[in-house]
């Protein structure tokens, strides 16, 4: 495979964005030797060792070459705060810089997609694609895949404080769940990870390692898109800036946008597909008035209660030079130790109200704590019990600041904009406290560092969340799938009113899934590849 092109280039299918879904599409489509495929990625190749070392997300998030380093606009739900929104900018996209956590979601999520006017996207429809992607360490079962390219395993790392939290959650009445990805999500569990032999298994590593040798697949890195070309309401190609040189790419049959929940709507709007009034404000010629482009943004907002404890945590281990040397040795010799640590070790999917049919909150249990991860961990031993609402009602939007793709758009998450969102998050914080009071955990806790004992009333807990909560990196829904006026693509991922143009990434989710979004985005790539092949053969 060559990554160097002379000038202009032509391919049957051009994929914009080598992220969680884009890498899948590149692999599956290029498996047809009669189909030429070009995968275009704005960022560099995934050669940084920190991408592949699991704990490397501490280095890659915020890296100017590997992360788009977006920031939100001042958000009313966060008391006017603007927060960082990391998104991957390399082969593998956000799957190369994320926390490695593998969660499919709940069957009801996908049945709901189908109910919203998307035939073929119910749980029974998408389960085969989850299975096709997976290489689950326990092997093939009725619910799990055992031969796919994406390696999924349990953590190689354990910590006493996380084990104590899992035990305490059971003491509080929450059952253990042996496999939250088998359909019934509810319960307490060890996280499953996209990891192979102690290394990160990104979408790029899973899907491009072998495929990149195919003669009919070209991968163009360091090539941010400058313009999507449209003629007579038909996508014909794009212009990119490949390592500083402008190149024009022709798509014979199809352009697929897989640039993510921020990038895909931005590309559409700068190309004249979006809310007409907004485009006209920026003097962008309107090709199609599509009011839903950039709308419907959903994300998971995490509140992060922190407890000081007597047991050792990464906080204290990471501050010792001797311990750091041991960590490096453990990883170098047998791929074990803290350098294999995912962003969280334990999780729980729980109900805040007994009458609910399925869990509405998720915990991420981390054997470390920090006010700002970029500043390093706290100097004292502590752990974090991050909690989020699984299905927020609040929706935000992506808007353009300028007509140019090189300029970051305005991100308006609109967090905590409804009463149920506020109450659910507060209830989650109270459940964290309930678990902390159980004997298995309470014996190790010396103090509640945050929100602190002074925050007792619901209003005080909500105010603390507004002042401190942050994204857990799951933006979705800005090019919603469906047939309504605010939907951008149909159930076969075609952009409404534009031929030869599809979108396949987290932006198409009609509603956010109940959990971490990397796994369902990879599933979208798997299903999209079958849709594309069927449509091209029709």
Order of alpha helices (4+ residues) and beta strands (2+ residues): beta-alpha-beta-alpha-alpha-beta-beta-alpha-alpha-beta-beta-alpha-beta-beta-beta-beta-alpha-beta-beta-beta-beta-alpha-beta-alpha-beta-beta-beta-alpha-alpha-beta-beta-beta-beta-beta-alpha-alpha-beta-alpha-beta-beta-alpha
